[in-house]
Amino acid sequence: MSTAGFDSITIGHTNTATGQREHEVEMPRFGLGVWQMSEGGECRNAVQHAISSGYRLIDTARSYANETETGAAIRDSGVAREEIFVVTKLRQPHATSYEAALEHCRSSLDMLGLDCIDLYLVHAPPEDIDARAGVWKGMEECLARGWARSIGVSNYGAHHLDDMRAYAKILPAVNQVELHPWNQRPALRAAIEAIGAKVMAYSPLARGHKVGCSNLVKIAESVGCTPAQAAIKWVYDTGAITIPKSSNPGRIDENIASLKVDLGGTKSIFNSMEEAYVSGWNPTAEP
Ligand SMILES: NC(=O)c1ccc[n+]([C@@H]2O[C@H](COP(=O)([O-])OP(=O)(O)OC[C@H]3O[C@@H](n4cnc5c(N)ncnc54)[C@H](OP(=O)(O)O)[C@@H]3O)[C@@H](O)[C@H]2O)c1
């Protein structure tokens, strides 16, 4: 347990031929998501504030157009590079081939200004089904070359993960998917665990859409925290890697403080909140 209150977790890859675990690394189980943070200061300030408040995991993506500020904030933070875990993603429109995966990994490294990415994800299942095997082979090559310390996927449904058993040499270390009290996804979580991967939960506040939910407000009052803290802690308590986004320094602090919240006695009300709510896109349902 870190002083900021979050655990770390061991992620790794199952070799499909031998069943052995490969390339295991430790990653923090809590961090900052930086989607919708603009360059021009917003992203840099938020990442710097988060690191100074104890965050050690930053989740960006090529499609967020802020890898440059994310990398600069990490380099300028005064915290040793190896203490900060950096996640970025291969854009779905870039996920077209083996070569494209390598090319875009290199350009993410250049934009971040870092020697390696701690976890590199395919942002969503490549649209061209025939390209999926080649793209994953490219991801495996990024790992082999040391450009990434671990690789994974995002927005893969159970059928996409199952298909990977036929073409992957090693299976993903994580699948990053939308997960929160209004979309609890027990079947998908089980499918992720079944391939030896970890669940990485995005949009724990359903993109902020659900912070005013009356059940959430009731829970927060009963345990003495804010509604956002109750939702974040529910996600964290599932065992998932949890990455709320905020550009606001007060909320960045509020969100990390959620790790100290005790949600004891609230299980049945959280269970009743399930409504399969999708806050944005849902590529897990794509063919
Ligand atoms: N792989 C994918 O396809 C995917 C998709 C979506 C997200 N993600 C990742 O997951 C991260 C988090 O998800 P998200 O950005 O979609 O949504 P989120 O974390 O569920 O919610 C963020 C929204 O909630 C607000 N907020 C944050 N803390 C709050 C608090 N304590 N009280 C009230 N409102 C609060 C934020 O506004 P302020 O900034 O103004 O505080 C923002 O509008 C992303 O940043 C990204 O890294 C990945």
The ligand as an SDF file (V2000), in Angstrom:
LIG
                    3D

 48 52  0  0  0  0  0  0  0  0999 V2000
  -10.1740    3.5640  -23.2950 N   0  0  0  0  0  0  0  0  0  0  0  0
  -11.2060    4.3420  -23.5290 C   0  0  0  0  0  0  0  0  0  0  0  0
  -11.9170    4.2040  -24.5390 O   0  0  0  0  0  0  0  0  0  0  0  0
  -11.5550    5.4320  -22.5470 C   0  0  0  0  0  0  0  0  0  0  0  0
  -12.7930    6.0880  -22.6630 C   0  0  0  0  0  0  0  0  0  0  0  0
  -13.0810    7.0710  -21.7110 C   0  0  0  0  0  0  0  0  0  0  0  0
  -12.1680    7.3590  -20.7210 C   0  0  0  0  0  0  0  0  0  0  0  0
  -10.9670    6.7310  -20.6760 N   0  0  0  0  0  0  0  0  0  0  0  0
   -9.9500    7.0520  -19.6380 C   0  0  0  0  0  0  0  0  0  0  0  0
  -10.5700    7.0810  -18.3630 O   0  0  0  0  0  0  0  0  0  0  0  0
  -10.4080    8.3710  -17.7840 C   0  0  0  0  0  0  0  0  0  0  0  0
  -11.6060    8.7180  -16.9100 C   0  0  0  0  0  0  0  0  0  0  0  0
  -12.8060    8.6540  -17.6330 O   0  0  0  0  0  0  0  0  0  0  0  0
  -13.6240    9.9520  -18.1360 P   0  0  0  0  0  0  0  0  0  0  0  0
  -12.7070   11.0760  -18.3300 O   0  0  0  0  0  0  0  0  0  0  0  0
  -14.4390    9.4860  -19.2880 O   0  0  0  0  0  0  0  0  0  0  0  0
  -14.6740   10.2250  -17.0120 O   0  0  0  0  0  0  0  0  0  0  0  0
  -14.7940   10.2040  -15.4140 P   0  0  0  0  0  0  0  0  0  0  0  0
  -13.5020   10.1020  -14.7680 O   0  0  0  0  0  0  0  0  0  0  0  0
  -15.8600    9.2030  -15.1530 O   0  0  0  0  0  0  0  0  0  0  0  0
  -15.4460   11.6300  -15.1690 O   0  0  0  0  0  0  0  0  0  0  0  0
  -14.7770   12.8200  -15.4970 C   0  0  0  0  0  0  0  0  0  0  0  0
  -15.7830   13.9620  -15.3760 C   0  0  0  0  0  0  0  0  0  0  0  0
  -16.2100   14.0730  -14.0160 O   0  0  0  0  0  0  0  0  0  0  0  0
  -15.8250   15.3490  -13.4750 C   0  0  0  0  0  0  0  0  0  0  0  0
  -15.2960   15.0960  -12.1190 N   0  0  0  0  0  0  0  0  0  0  0  0
  -14.1110   14.5600  -11.7750 C   0  0  0  0  0  0  0  0  0  0  0  0
  -13.9800   14.4800  -10.4510 N   0  0  0  0  0  0  0  0  0  0  0  0
  -15.1200   14.9700   -9.9230 C   0  0  0  0  0  0  0  0  0  0  0  0
  -15.5770   15.1470   -8.5980 C   0  0  0  0  0  0  0  0  0  0  0  0
  -14.8230   14.8110   -7.5520 N   0  0  0  0  0  0  0  0  0  0  0  0
  -16.8180   15.6920   -8.4210 N   0  0  0  0  0  0  0  0  0  0  0  0
  -17.5820   16.0330   -9.4810 C   0  0  0  0  0  0  0  0  0  0  0  0
  -17.2060   15.8810  -10.7590 N   0  0  0  0  0  0  0  0  0  0  0  0
  -15.9770   15.3630  -10.9870 C   0  0  0  0  0  0  0  0  0  0  0  0
  -14.7460   15.8840  -14.4090 C   0  0  0  0  0  0  0  0  0  0  0  0
  -14.7760   17.2940  -14.4560 O   0  0  0  0  0  0  0  0  0  0  0  0
  -13.5000   18.2210  -14.0210 P   0  0  0  0  0  0  0  0  0  0  0  0
  -12.3470   17.8050  -14.8660 O   0  0  0  0  0  0  0  0  0  0  0  0
  -13.9820   19.5920  -14.3190 O   0  0  0  0  0  0  0  0  0  0  0  0
  -13.2870   17.9720  -12.5590 O   0  0  0  0  0  0  0  0  0  0  0  0
  -15.1700   15.2920  -15.7470 C   0  0  0  0  0  0  0  0  0  0  0  0
  -16.2010   16.0680  -16.3270 O   0  0  0  0  0  0  0  0  0  0  0  0
  -10.2240    9.2700  -19.0000 C   0  0  0  0  0  0  0  0  0  0  0  0
   -9.6860   10.5400  -18.6630 O   0  0  0  0  0  0  0  0  0  0  0  0
   -9.3290    8.4220  -19.8520 C   0  0  0  0  0  0  0  0  0  0  0  0
   -8.0010    8.4610  -19.3590 O   0  0  0  0  0  0  0  0  0  0  0  0
  -10.6540    5.7440  -21.5670 C   0  0  0  0  0  0  0  0  0  0  0  0
  1  2  1  0
  2  3  2  0
  2  4  1  0
  4  5  1  0
  4 48  2  0
  5  6  2  0
  6  7  1  0
  7  8  2  0
  8  9  1  0
  8 48  1  0
  9 10  1  0
  9 46  1  0
 10 11  1  0
 11 12  1  0
 11 44  1  0
 12 13  1  0
 13 14  1  0
 14 15  2  0
 14 16  1  0
 14 17  1  0
 17 18  1  0
 18 19  2  0
 18 20  1  0
 18 21  1  0
 21 22  1  0
 22 23  1  0
 23 24  1  0
 23 42  1  0
 24 25  1  0
 25 26  1  0
 25 36  1  0
 26 27  1  0
 26 35  1  0
 27 28  2  0
 28 29  1  0
 29 30  1  0
 29 35  2  0
 30 31  1  0
 30 32  2  0
 32 33  1  0
 33 34  2  0
 34 35  1  0
 36 37  1  0
 36 42  1  0
 37 38  1  0
 38 39  2  0
 38 40  1  0
 38 41  1  0
 42 43  1  0
 44 45  1  0
 44 46  1  0
 46 47  1  0
M  CHG  2   8   1  16  -1
M  END
$$$$
